[in-house]
């Protein structure tokens, strides 16, 4: 009960960070899953994901709580997916591919005219995974959003993946065949472009 004269509307209900101990927020868990996908040896992880998490923990990539937060079943499902099979068949795969390109400002604001429209804007990014299929690029971005609706992923990430497609095509000198998100909450890849 509240002390006499104490207005509970102004008290915090969230647990302070230092009291959480090893509990991770959903965003922190998502970061851990991305880190696993970045550093894991996929050849090892596809046969024993738990052992690969343990190996990365022993190498210092994760704290114990972070390693325990990785949903092994979700990782195993990814390694059984069609998109992973396509990646394995690829002649070239880039993971965590950094890029930077200059694009006209009008690309982001179509109302610009004249010199302002031609002004260039630096776009930087890191693609989770890019691979070559049939001589064209396929972009794969891992998402840990909690949504259970495919259309949410498409709407939320289309602008990002369109920009990635334009940039990676320019940087790697190849046409983009398609761009997908792999939605861990749905255990599937979703074609965005």
N, C-alpha and C positions, 0 to 999 in steps of 0.2 A: 504494500500500500504506500501511497505517496505521503511524505511528511506534511504536516499542516503548513499551508501556505506555499507548498512546492507545486509549481505548474508543470505537469509531465509533458505538455506539448513542446517544451523546449529541451527535452532530454534526448540524448542519442540512444537509438535502439540497436545500432550495429555494434558488434563486438570489435574492440580495438585490435589493430593488426598484431600487436605484441602478445595478445592473449590467444590468438588463433593457433599458435604452435605450428604444427605441420599441415593444417588444413589449407588447401589451395582453392582459390576462386575458380569459377568456370573459365575465365580469361587466362589465368595462369595454367590451368590444365591444357587449354588449347595451345598455349605457347610451348608446353612440354611435348605435346603430340607433334607439333611442327618441328621442334628440335630433333625429335626422334626421326622423323621423315627426312630431315636434312642430313643427319650423320650416320644413320643406320646403314650397314652393309646389307643391301637388299637380297643378295644371294643367300646370306645367312638368315636374315629375318624372315624370309618366305618359308623356311623350313622350321625355324624355332624362334618366334618373335620374343618370347620370354627370355631366352638366353641372350638375344641381342640387346634387349633392354638392360639386362644384368651387366653385360660387357660394357655398355656405354656408361652405366652407373659407376662401375669399377674404374673407368678411365676419367671420371670426374665431370661428365657431361650433365649429370643429374644429381640432385640430393636424393636421399632415400625416399622422401615424400614425393618428389617429382617423379621418380622412377615408378613408384607405386600408383601414381595417378594415371599412368598410361593404360588405356583400356586395350588389353591384349586381344580380346575378341574382335574389336573394331579393326585393329591392325591386321589381324589374320584375314579378316574379310576383305580388306583392301588388296592383300596379296593374292587373293583368289578372284579378283575382279577382272572384267574384260579389259578395262583400261590398263591395268598392270600387265596383262598378257600382251597387249599391243606394245607397251613400252619395252617389254623384254625382247620382242621381235625386232625392235628398231635398230638400225645401224648406228645411230648416234643419239645419246641422251645427255642432256645438261640438267643438273640439279642445282638449285639456288643460283640461277644464271642472272648475274647483275647486268644492267644495261643503263645507258644514258643516251638520249637523243634530243635534238632540237626540232621543235615543230612550230608552225605558225600559230600565233595567238588566236587567230580566227577559228581554229579548230575547237577551241574551248568556249569562244564567245562569238557566235556567228553574226552578231550585230556590229562588230568592229569593221571599220572601213579604212581605206588608205594605208598610211604608214603603220598605224596601230594594228591593222589586220595582219601585216607582214612581219611584225615584231616577233622574234622567236622566243619560245618558252622551253626551258630545259626540263625534260621528263626523265626521272630516274626511277628505277624499280628493281625488284628481284623476283624473277619468275620461279615458283617452286619447282616446276619440272617442264622441260620442253624436249620433245623428241621428234625424230624425222620418221614420217610414214609416207610411202609412195612419193618420195622426193619433196614432200611439203612438211611444214611444221605443225605439230599438235602441241597446244599449251594445256597444262594441267595445273590447277591451283587448288591446294588443299584448304578446305573450310571446316571449321569446327563450330559454326553457328548451330544453335540448338533447334532451329526451325525444322518442322517435319513436312513442309510444303515445298515441292520442287520449284514452283513459280517464284517463291520468295528468293531463292538462290539466284535465279536468272535475273530478276529485277534488281536485286541488291548488287550484283557483281558484273553486270553487262558492261557498264562504262569502263570499269577497271580492265576487264579482259579485252575490250575493243582497243583500248590504249596500248595494252601489252602486245596485242597482235600487230598493230601498226609499228610499234617500236621494234619488236623482235624481227619482224619481216625486214625492216631497214637494216638492223644491226647484223643479222645472220644471212641476209641476202637471199631469202627464200620466201615463197608464198606461204601463208598460214592456211592450213586445211580446216582446222577447227580449234575451238578453245572450250575446255571443260572445267567445271569445279568437281572435286571429289568431296561430296558431302558426307562427313563421318557420321552425322546424326541420322542419315538415311542409308548409310552403307552402300552408296552408289555414286557413279559419275553422272553428271548432268551436263548436257551440251548447252553452252551459253551462246556461242557464235560458230 
